Each structure stands twice: as structure tokens, then as C-alpha cells.
Amino acid sequence: MKNKNKFKRKQKVTLKSTGEIVTINDWSYVENMKRYSYTVEEYPNTFYFEEELEE
């Protein structure tokens, strides 16, 4: 089964709120919200949803 998440591990992305470039550490699918969440290496205790990040 192919994953439909937008970003991959170790991919560099930009936080839309700050413009900061960060690196994806891990991702997971939040089933009850029907969307993907991501943790980044720079802020390991915070998660971001796909719409908060951009390539």
C-alpha cells in the first residue's frame, strides 16, 4: 500500500508560520482527524500538520 503523505523522512521543508527551514524526523497518520502529522529534528517535542509545512 502506498503512503499518501506529502513529505518524507530527512526532507527539508519550511515552516509556514516562521519561514524556518527544518528537517522531517518522522510522520504518522492521525486517523480520527484524517490527516498526517510530522515531527521535525529541530523541535522534537512539537508536531506539525501537513498544511503547516511547505516544500
Residue frames as qw, qx, qy, qz and C-alpha x, y, z in Angstrom:
[[0.000, 0.888, 0.460, 0.000, 0.00, 0.00, 0.00],
 [0.430, 0.391, -0.007, 0.813, 1.42, 3.37, -0.99],
 [0.248, -0.567, -0.435, 0.654, 1.54, 6.17, 1.55],
 [0.228, 0.775, 0.414, 0.420, -0.19, 9.40, 0.56],
 [0.383, -0.799, -0.115, 0.449, 1.74, 11.71, 2.85],
 [0.400, 0.914, -0.014, 0.059, 3.33, 14.73, 1.21],
 [0.044, 0.834, -0.526, 0.160, 6.75, 14.73, 2.91],
 [0.905, 0.060, -0.398, 0.139, 9.38, 12.04, 3.56],
 [0.717, -0.633, 0.014, 0.292, 11.85, 11.49, 6.40],
 [0.585, -0.312, 0.223, 0.714, 15.01, 13.64, 6.24],
 [0.314, 0.639, 0.427, 0.557, 13.33, 16.02, 3.75],
 [0.201, -0.201, -0.199, 0.938, 13.99, 19.73, 4.26],
 [0.018, -0.710, -0.624, -0.326, 10.79, 21.77, 4.46],
 [0.070, 0.294, -0.158, 0.940, 9.77, 25.26, 5.54],
 [0.079, -0.520, -0.729, 0.439, 7.53, 26.09, 8.50],
 [0.112, 0.678, 0.462, 0.560, 4.88, 28.42, 7.06],
 [0.377, -0.873, -0.304, 0.051, 4.48, 30.31, 10.36],
 [0.460, -0.771, 0.175, 0.404, 8.14, 31.34, 10.70],
 [0.560, 0.779, -0.269, -0.085, 9.80, 30.68, 7.34],
 [0.363, -0.622, 0.694, -0.007, 12.38, 28.49, 9.11],
 [0.702, 0.323, -0.596, -0.217, 13.83, 25.52, 7.24],
 [0.609, -0.393, 0.610, -0.321, 13.53, 22.28, 9.22],
 [0.293, 0.273, -0.888, -0.229, 14.12, 18.56, 8.62],
 [0.832, -0.203, -0.161, -0.491, 11.33, 15.98, 8.83],
 [0.189, -0.424, 0.846, -0.261, 12.15, 13.43, 11.53],
 [0.112, 0.177, 0.977, -0.032, 9.05, 11.23, 11.43],
 [0.433, -0.056, -0.225, -0.871, 5.42, 11.23, 10.32],
 [0.128, 0.201, 0.948, -0.211, 2.21, 9.48, 11.24],
 [0.269, -0.360, -0.563, -0.693, -1.39, 9.35, 10.12],
 [0.214, 0.064, 0.602, -0.767, -3.92, 10.68, 12.64],
 [0.014, -0.285, -0.906, -0.314, -6.89, 8.52, 11.77],
 [0.013, -0.689, -0.658, 0.302, -9.62, 10.37, 13.67],
 [0.048, 0.750, -0.012, -0.660, -8.56, 13.67, 12.02],
 [0.774, 0.493, 0.370, 0.148, -7.83, 12.04, 8.65],
 [0.350, 0.900, -0.215, 0.146, -4.54, 13.86, 8.11],
 [0.826, 0.120, -0.308, 0.456, -0.80, 13.44, 8.55],
 [0.355, -0.927, 0.121, -0.004, 1.29, 14.87, 11.35],
 [0.732, 0.448, -0.291, 0.422, 5.05, 15.36, 11.33],
 [0.572, -0.765, 0.052, 0.293, 7.81, 15.84, 13.89],
 [0.521, 0.783, -0.215, 0.262, 10.95, 17.74, 12.93],
 [0.765, 0.019, -0.373, 0.524, 14.52, 17.30, 14.17],
 [0.174, 0.409, -0.216, 0.869, 14.80, 20.89, 15.35],
 [0.459, -0.274, 0.305, -0.788, 11.68, 20.69, 17.58],
 [0.301, 0.033, -0.949, -0.088, 11.25, 17.00, 18.52],
 [0.037, 0.299, 0.801, -0.518, 8.52, 17.64, 21.12],
 [0.392, 0.480, 0.133, -0.773, 6.24, 19.52, 18.70],
 [0.455, 0.260, 0.793, 0.310, 4.21, 18.08, 15.87],
 [0.217, 0.412, -0.177, -0.867, 3.00, 19.86, 12.75],
 [0.687, 0.448, 0.549, -0.163, 0.22, 19.04, 10.32],
 [0.605, 0.242, 0.508, 0.563, 0.90, 18.85, 6.60],
 [0.199, 0.856, 0.344, 0.332, -0.78, 22.21, 5.91],
 [0.372, -0.907, 0.070, 0.183, 1.67, 23.95, 8.28],
 [0.548, -0.406, 0.525, 0.509, 4.66, 22.92, 6.14],
 [0.649, 0.732, 0.012, -0.208, 5.73, 23.62, 2.58],
 [0.889, 0.135, 0.147, 0.413, 8.48, 22.35, 0.28]]
